[in-house]
Amino acid sequence: MPKTAVAKVKKAPRKAGKVISVPVDVNRRREWRFELPLKAVIHGLLPEGKAFKEASKLENISSGGAFFCLNSRVVVGSKLELVIGIPKKVTEGRKIELRVAGIAVRLEKPDARKKKQGVAVRFDKEFEFVAPKAR
């Protein structure tokens, strides 16, 4: 959600010597974010060096990054790889995954109910579309 800021209005009417403030939506993001619940598998290293692999669901995605929740406790600066399932209706019925790497740039405290940590990732410029490996 965009943050709301209060901006002073030029030539605003005055009431008893006070300037009236008007709330303004401020969105500092460079790219549009899409709230798409895409399934993803996240690979990375924990701070102690142990590798992890965890299924998640993206809460939102843009050309520059994504936000999702993890049980694994990553830290800001963690290098992560996301394997995102692309819906078949977008790919004319073919199974295709998007593989993209990135860095954790923001963390949210774990949710009290689910105990999952929110993770915001900024993508690297390199990505690839691949057919999923047989499991």
N, CA and C atoms as a LAMMPS dump frame, in Angstrom:
ITEM: TIMESTEP
0
ITEM: NUMBER OF ATOMS
405
ITEM: BOX BOUNDS ff ff ff
-5.0000000000000000e+02 5.0000000000000000e+02
-5.0000000000000000e+02 5.0000000000000000e+02
-5.0000000000000000e+02 5.0000000000000000e+02
ITEM: ATOMS id mol type element x y z
1 1 1 N 0.834 -1.173 0
2 1 2 C 0 0 0
3 1 3 C 0.876 1.232 0
4 2 1 N 0.462 2.28 -0.743
5 2 2 C 1.242 3.502 -0.729
6 2 3 C 1.195 4.154 0.639
7 3 1 N 2.287 4.8 1.002
8 3 2 C 2.315 5.521 2.262
9 3 3 C 1.569 6.835 2.082
10 4 1 N 1 7.327 3.154
11 4 2 C 0.283 8.589 3.093
12 4 3 C 1.123 9.653 3.771
13 5 1 N 1.308 10.76 3.111
14 5 2 C 2.057 11.869 3.673
15 5 3 C 1.134 13.074 3.734
16 6 1 N 1.473 14.004 4.575
17 6 2 C 0.69 15.226 4.67
18 6 3 C 1.503 16.333 4.023
19 7 1 N 0.932 16.957 3.019
20 7 2 C 1.613 18.04 2.312
21 7 3 C 0.897 19.339 2.595
22 8 1 N 1.673 20.399 2.792
23 8 2 C 1.063 21.701 2.998
24 8 3 C 0.627 22.24 1.651
25 9 1 N -0.514 22.853 1.627
26 9 2 C -1.075 23.383 0.392
27 9 3 C -0.662 24.835 0.242
28 10 1 N -0.131 25.193 -0.933
29 10 2 C 0.197 26.583 -1.193
30 10 3 C -1.091 27.375 -1.26
31 11 1 N -1.077 28.567 -0.735
32 11 2 C -2.231 29.454 -0.74
33 11 3 C -3.464 28.786 -0.13
34 12 1 N -3.247 27.96 0.889
35 12 2 C -4.372 27.291 1.546
36 12 3 C -5.126 28.287 2.4
37 13 1 N -6.419 28.062 2.536
38 13 2 C -7.186 28.956 3.405
39 13 3 C -6.654 28.87 4.836
40 14 1 N -6.722 29.938 5.543
41 14 2 C -6.219 29.972 6.918
42 14 3 C -7.383 30.057 7.888
43 15 1 N -7.227 29.325 8.979
44 15 2 C -8.193 29.399 10.07
45 15 3 C -7.405 29.747 11.315
46 16 1 N -7.653 30.871 11.836
47 16 2 C -6.985 31.33 13.054
48 16 3 C -5.465 31.213 12.933
49 17 1 N -4.918 31.59 11.757
50 17 2 C -3.476 31.615 11.564
51 17 3 C -2.842 30.27 11.271
52 18 1 N -3.645 29.205 11.059
53 18 2 C -3.093 27.88 10.78
54 18 3 C -3.285 27.532 9.313
55 19 1 N -2.321 26.807 8.746
56 19 2 C -2.433 26.316 7.376
57 19 3 C -3.139 24.973 7.422
58 20 1 N -4.118 24.774 6.557
59 20 2 C -4.836 23.499 6.494
60 20 3 C -3.992 22.514 5.702
61 21 1 N -3.801 21.315 6.233
62 21 2 C -3.037 20.271 5.554
63 21 3 C -3.976 19.319 4.841
64 22 1 N -3.527 18.829 3.684
65 22 2 C -4.314 17.899 2.884
66 22 3 C -3.532 16.607 2.752
67 23 1 N -4.138 15.419 3.085
68 23 2 C -3.413 14.158 2.912
69 23 3 C -3.197 13.854 1.432
70 24 1 N -1.992 13.378 1.108
71 24 2 C -1.629 13.063 -0.265
72 24 3 C -1.006 11.676 -0.288
73 25 1 N -1.437 10.819 -1.214
74 25 2 C -0.807 9.508 -1.37
75 25 3 C 0.551 9.68 -2.027
76 26 1 N 1.586 9.099 -1.404
77 26 2 C 2.936 9.176 -1.933
78 26 3 C 3.414 7.76 -2.198
79 27 1 N 3.811 7.471 -3.423
80 27 2 C 4.351 6.161 -3.779
81 27 3 C 5.744 6.396 -4.335
82 28 1 N 6.763 5.97 -3.599
83 28 2 C 8.144 6.217 -3.999
84 28 3 C 8.727 5.083 -4.841
85 29 1 N 7.93 4.083 -5.154
86 29 2 C 8.423 2.953 -5.934
87 29 3 C 8.628 3.368 -7.383
88 30 1 N 9.635 2.767 -8.006
89 30 2 C 9.925 3.055 -9.408
90 30 3 C 9.069 2.222 -10.353
91 31 1 N 8.669 1.028 -9.915
92 31 2 C 7.893 0.122 -10.762
93 31 3 C 6.523 -0.126 -10.147
94 32 1 N 5.58 -0.514 -10.995
95 32 2 C 4.264 -0.908 -10.525
96 32 3 C 4.391 -2.243 -9.809
97 33 1 N 3.69 -2.424 -8.722
98 33 2 C 3.651 -3.695 -8.008
99 33 3 C 2.321 -4.358 -8.294
100 34 1 N 2.38 -5.653 -8.541
101 34 2 C 1.178 -6.426 -8.819
102 34 3 C 0.964 -7.408 -7.677
103 35 1 N -0.209 -7.398 -7.105
104 35 2 C -0.531 -8.333 -6.034
105 35 3 C -0.985 -9.643 -6.665
106 36 1 N -0.004 -10.476 -6.974
107 36 2 C -0.253 -11.767 -7.615
108 36 3 C 0.196 -12.866 -6.659
109 37 1 N -0.693 -13.727 -6.228
110 37 2 C -0.309 -14.81 -5.317
111 37 3 C 0.359 -15.96 -6.078
112 38 1 N 1.573 -15.721 -6.561
113 38 2 C 2.293 -16.744 -7.326
114 38 3 C 3.059 -17.661 -6.386
115 39 1 N 3.002 -18.965 -6.674
116 39 2 C 3.77 -19.933 -5.894
117 39 3 C 5.238 -19.801 -6.269
118 40 1 N 6.098 -19.946 -5.261
119 40 2 C 7.531 -19.828 -5.494
120 40 3 C 8.283 -20.744 -4.538
121 41 1 N 9.476 -21.12 -4.948
122 41 2 C 10.401 -21.838 -4.073
123 41 3 C 11.615 -20.932 -3.924
124 42 1 N 11.994 -20.682 -2.677
125 42 2 C 13.087 -19.776 -2.371
126 42 3 C 14.278 -20.605 -1.907
127 43 1 N 15.447 -20.339 -2.501
128 43 2 C 16.704 -21.005 -2.133
129 43 3 C 17.646 -19.93 -1.596
130 44 1 N 18.432 -20.276 -0.591
131 44 2 C 19.406 -19.317 -0.081
132 44 3 C 20.251 -19.909 1.018
133 45 1 N 21.024 -19.033 1.647
134 45 2 C 21.857 -19.42 2.78
135 45 3 C 21.408 -18.654 4.011
136 46 1 N 21.357 -19.354 5.134
137 46 2 C 21.055 -18.717 6.408
138 46 3 C 22.314 -18.025 6.923
139 47 1 N 22.202 -17.124 7.894
140 47 2 C 23.38 -16.4 8.384
141 47 3 C 24.528 -17.307 8.841
142 48 1 N 24.205 -18.498 9.364
143 48 2 C 25.263 -19.423 9.814
144 48 3 C 25.856 -20.238 8.668
145 49 1 N 25.397 -19.992 7.425
146 49 2 C 25.959 -20.659 6.256
147 49 3 C 25.209 -21.886 5.788
148 50 1 N 24.17 -22.284 6.486
149 50 2 C 23.397 -23.471 6.114
150 50 3 C 22.437 -23.128 4.969
151 51 1 N 22.418 -23.996 3.945
152 51 2 C 21.524 -23.783 2.808
153 51 3 C 20.094 -24.128 3.188
154 52 1 N 19.132 -23.418 2.593
155 52 2 C 17.728 -23.738 2.819
156 52 3 C 16.966 -23.655 1.502
157 53 1 N 15.836 -24.335 1.478
158 53 2 C 14.916 -24.333 0.348
159 53 3 C 13.531 -24.336 0.962
160 54 1 N 12.699 -23.339 0.598
161 54 2 C 11.389 -23.215 1.232
162 54 3 C 10.339 -22.762 0.224
163 55 1 N 9.188 -23.42 0.262
164 55 2 C 8.058 -23.017 -0.582
165 55 3 C 7.393 -21.803 0.051
166 56 1 N 6.951 -20.892 -0.803
167 56 2 C 6.281 -19.689 -0.333
168 56 3 C 5.29 -19.238 -1.401
169 57 1 N 4.591 -18.157 -1.112
170 57 2 C 3.678 -17.561 -2.077
171 57 3 C 3.986 -16.068 -2.103
172 58 1 N 4.27 -15.533 -3.294
173 58 2 C 4.563 -14.111 -3.402
174 58 3 C 3.315 -13.31 -3.062
175 59 1 N 3.491 -12.268 -2.292
176 59 2 C 2.373 -11.369 -1.989
177 59 3 C 2.265 -10.299 -3.066
178 60 1 N 3.426 -9.85 -3.558
179 60 2 C 3.422 -8.927 -4.69
180 60 3 C 4.741 -9.031 -5.429
181 61 1 N 4.74 -8.551 -6.678
182 61 2 C 5.919 -8.639 -7.53
183 61 3 C 5.925 -7.446 -8.482
184 62 1 N 7.128 -7.016 -8.85
185 62 2 C 7.299 -5.981 -9.86
186 62 3 C 8.505 -6.372 -10.7
187 63 1 N 8.854 -5.551 -11.658
188 63 2 C 10.031 -5.868 -12.474
189 63 3 C 11.318 -5.738 -11.657
190 64 1 N 11.254 -5.059 -10.524
191 64 2 C 12.45 -4.85 -9.714
192 64 3 C 12.561 -5.693 -8.473
193 65 1 N 11.476 -6.362 -8.053
194 65 2 C 11.556 -7.142 -6.832
195 65 3 C 10.253 -7.812 -6.47
196 66 1 N 10.231 -8.404 -5.273
197 66 2 C 9.046 -9.124 -4.809
198 66 3 C 9.018 -9.105 -3.286
199 67 1 N 7.835 -9.436 -2.738
200 67 2 C 7.67 -9.55 -1.291
201 67 3 C 6.976 -10.874 -0.997
202 68 1 N 7.478 -11.591 0.012
203 68 2 C 6.929 -12.89 0.404
204 68 3 C 7.29 -13.143 1.859
205 69 1 N 6.783 -14.225 2.424
206 69 2 C 7.061 -14.58 3.815
207 69 3 C 7.79 -15.925 3.884
208 70 1 N 8.692 -16.028 4.849
209 70 2 C 9.481 -17.247 5.043
210 70 3 C 9.518 -17.649 6.511
211 71 1 N 9.638 -18.953 6.752
212 71 2 C 9.941 -19.456 8.093
213 71 3 C 11.432 -19.313 8.364
214 72 1 N 12.245 -19.447 7.325
215 72 2 C 13.695 -19.333 7.452
216 72 3 C 14.05 -17.903 7.821
217 73 1 N 15.012 -17.733 8.687
218 73 2 C 15.404 -16.409 9.167
219 73 3 C 16.595 -15.877 8.37
220 74 1 N 16.296 -15.213 7.275
221 74 2 C 17.346 -14.595 6.482
222 74 3 C 17.639 -13.218 7.065
223 75 1 N 18.709 -12.578 6.596
224 75 2 C 19.079 -11.238 7.049
225 75 3 C 19.155 -10.317 5.832
226 76 1 N 19.119 -9.021 6.076
227 76 2 C 19.285 -8.068 4.986
228 76 3 C 20.646 -8.326 4.337
229 77 1 N 20.668 -8.372 3.029
230 77 2 C 21.894 -8.67 2.292
231 77 3 C 22.01 -10.121 1.868
232 78 1 N 21.104 -10.983 2.359
233 78 2 C 21.127 -12.402 1.962
234 78 3 C 20.858 -12.522 0.475
235 79 1 N 21.651 -13.372 -0.194
236 79 2 C 21.425 -13.657 -1.611
237 79 3 C 20.422 -14.796 -1.702
238 80 1 N 19.356 -14.571 -2.478
239 80 2 C 18.295 -15.557 -2.61
240 80 3 C 18.023 -15.845 -4.077
241 81 1 N 17.593 -17.066 -4.357
242 81 2 C 17.128 -17.416 -5.693
243 81 3 C 15.659 -17.787 -5.583
244 82 1 N 14.851 -17.223 -6.46
245 82 2 C 13.425 -17.511 -6.488
246 82 3 C 13.115 -18.298 -7.752
247 83 1 N 12.338 -19.362 -7.6
248 83 2 C 11.82 -20.127 -8.73
249 83 3 C 10.309 -19.943 -8.656
250 84 1 N 9.785 -19.14 -9.576
251 84 2 C 8.385 -18.721 -9.531
252 84 3 C 7.597 -19.463 -10.592
253 85 1 N 6.526 -20.117 -10.18
254 85 2 C 5.647 -20.811 -11.121
255 85 3 C 4.772 -19.811 -11.868
256 86 1 N 4.79 -19.874 -13.185
257 86 2 C 3.972 -18.992 -14.01
258 86 3 C 2.661 -19.729 -14.313
259 87 1 N 1.504 -19.076 -14.092
260 87 2 C 0.224 -19.748 -14.352
261 87 3 C 0.096 -20.21 -15.807
262 88 1 N -0.493 -21.394 -15.995
263 88 2 C -0.639 -21.974 -17.339
264 88 3 C -1.481 -21.107 -18.262
265 89 1 N -2.433 -20.365 -17.726
266 89 2 C -3.265 -19.531 -18.593
267 89 3 C -2.468 -18.389 -19.226
268 90 1 N -1.324 -18.07 -18.661
269 90 2 C -0.459 -17.037 -19.229
270 90 3 C 0.492 -17.627 -20.273
271 91 1 N 0.79 -18.923 -20.151
272 91 2 C 1.79 -19.571 -21.005
273 91 3 C 1.179 -20.535 -22.011
274 92 1 N -0.075 -20.328 -22.343
275 92 2 C -0.777 -21.183 -23.316
276 92 3 C -0.736 -22.657 -22.934
277 93 1 N -0.883 -22.933 -21.632
278 93 2 C -0.961 -24.309 -21.155
279 93 3 C 0.368 -24.979 -20.865
280 94 1 N 1.473 -24.335 -21.16
281 94 2 C 2.798 -24.941 -20.891
282 94 3 C 3.234 -24.645 -19.459
283 95 1 N 3.981 -25.596 -18.879
284 95 2 C 4.555 -25.381 -17.552
285 95 3 C 5.872 -24.62 -17.712
286 96 1 N 5.917 -23.42 -17.163
287 96 2 C 7.122 -22.592 -17.246
288 96 3 C 7.371 -21.959 -15.891
289 97 1 N 8.653 -21.871 -15.516
290 97 2 C 9.051 -21.219 -14.279
291 97 3 C 9.975 -20.055 -14.596
292 98 1 N 9.92 -19.051 -13.755
293 98 2 C 10.84 -17.92 -13.836
294 98 3 C 11.871 -18.101 -12.743
295 99 1 N 13.139 -18.111 -13.122
296 99 2 C 14.226 -18.201 -12.144
297 99 3 C 14.916 -16.849 -12.103
298 100 1 N 14.968 -16.281 -10.895
299 100 2 C 15.576 -14.966 -10.729
300 100 3 C 16.255 -14.913 -9.363
301 101 1 N 17.403 -14.269 -9.32
302 101 2 C 18.136 -14.106 -8.066
303 101 3 C 17.973 -12.671 -7.586
304 102 1 N 18.241 -12.487 -6.31
305 102 2 C 18.152 -11.151 -5.757
306 102 3 C 18.737 -11.087 -4.366
307 103 1 N 18.61 -9.915 -3.776
308 103 2 C 19.15 -9.656 -2.444
309 103 3 C 18.022 -9.179 -1.545
310 104 1 N 17.982 -9.701 -0.315
311 104 2 C 16.999 -9.247 0.669
312 104 3 C 17.346 -7.816 1.062
313 105 1 N 16.41 -6.898 0.833
314 105 2 C 16.669 -5.487 1.122
315 105 3 C 15.852 -4.96 2.295
316 106 1 N 14.797 -5.692 2.672
317 106 2 C 13.966 -5.266 3.791
318 106 3 C 13.339 -6.491 4.432
319 107 1 N 13.256 -6.467 5.757
320 107 2 C 12.641 -7.563 6.509
321 107 3 C 11.553 -7.001 7.404
322 108 1 N 10.485 -7.755 7.57
323 108 2 C 9.444 -7.386 8.513
324 108 3 C 9.461 -8.395 9.647
325 109 1 N 9.113 -7.94 10.823
326 109 2 C 9.1 -8.829 11.989
327 109 3 C 8.144 -9.981 11.74
328 110 1 N 8.464 -11.149 12.295
329 110 2 C 7.578 -12.31 12.115
330 110 3 C 6.169 -12.027 12.608
331 111 1 N 5.203 -12.507 11.849
332 111 2 C 3.788 -12.391 12.189
333 111 3 C 3.532 -13.208 13.453
334 112 1 N 2.801 -12.666 14.402
335 112 2 C 2.542 -13.356 15.672
336 112 3 C 1.794 -14.67 15.479
337 113 1 N 0.867 -14.719 14.51
338 113 2 C 0.091 -15.944 14.28
339 113 3 C 0.891 -16.973 13.498
340 114 1 N 1.4 -16.573 12.349
341 114 2 C 2.055 -17.525 11.453
342 114 3 C 3.532 -17.707 11.75
343 115 1 N 4.127 -16.769 12.462
344 115 2 C 5.549 -16.788 12.8
345 115 3 C 6.439 -16.782 11.561
346 116 1 N 5.953 -16.169 10.487
347 116 2 C 6.746 -16.059 9.261
348 116 3 C 7.271 -14.633 9.124
349 117 1 N 8.493 -14.526 8.636
350 117 2 C 9.154 -13.24 8.451
351 117 3 C 8.875 -12.709 7.051
352 118 1 N 8.465 -11.457 6.938
353 118 2 C 8.277 -10.835 5.632
354 118 3 C 9.621 -10.46 5.033
355 119 1 N 9.814 -10.767 3.749
356 119 2 C 11.087 -10.508 3.08
357 119 3 C 10.832 -9.756 1.769
358 120 1 N 11.492 -8.629 1.613
359 120 2 C 11.445 -7.886 0.348
360 120 3 C 12.773 -8.118 -0.361
361 121 1 N 12.698 -8.518 -1.62
362 121 2 C 13.89 -8.825 -2.411
363 121 3 C 13.963 -7.884 -3.608
364 122 1 N 15.171 -7.377 -3.873
365 122 2 C 15.43 -6.617 -5.095
366 122 3 C 16.117 -7.565 -6.072
367 123 1 N 15.531 -7.721 -7.261
368 123 2 C 16.043 -8.666 -8.243
369 123 3 C 17.339 -8.185 -8.885
370 124 1 N 18.19 -9.178 -9.25
371 124 2 C 19.315 -8.918 -10.142
372 124 3 C 18.741 -8.693 -11.53
373 125 1 N 19.545 -8.23 -12.44
374 125 2 C 19.05 -7.977 -13.794
375 125 3 C 18.9 -9.264 -14.6
376 126 1 N 19.619 -10.297 -14.231
377 126 2 C 19.577 -11.562 -14.962
378 126 3 C 18.393 -12.412 -14.506
379 127 1 N 17.685 -13.013 -15.448
380 127 2 C 16.602 -13.947 -15.13
381 127 3 C 16.451 -14.887 -16.307
382 128 1 N 15.74 -15.995 -16.092
383 128 2 C 15.482 -16.919 -17.194
384 128 3 C 14.16 -17.641 -16.99
385 129 1 N 13.501 -17.937 -18.098
386 129 2 C 12.298 -18.763 -18.105
387 129 3 C 12.741 -20.165 -18.472
388 130 1 N 12.326 -21.149 -17.663
389 130 2 C 12.753 -22.532 -17.893
390 130 3 C 11.583 -23.48 -17.713
391 131 1 N 11.679 -24.646 -18.333
392 131 2 C 10.7 -25.706 -18.091
393 131 3 C 11.055 -26.334 -16.74
394 132 1 N 10.066 -26.626 -15.902
395 132 2 C 10.365 -27.209 -14.587
396 132 3 C 11.037 -28.566 -14.719
397 133 1 N 11.937 -28.842 -13.785
398 133 2 C 12.603 -30.145 -13.746
399 133 3 C 11.62 -31.202 -13.26
400 134 1 N 11.746 -32.422 -13.765
401 134 2 C 10.9 -33.526 -13.285
402 134 3 C 11.254 -33.8 -11.837
403 135 1 N 10.266 -34.027 -11.039
404 135 2 C 10.519 -34.245 -9.599
405 135 3 C 10.438 -35.705 -9.272
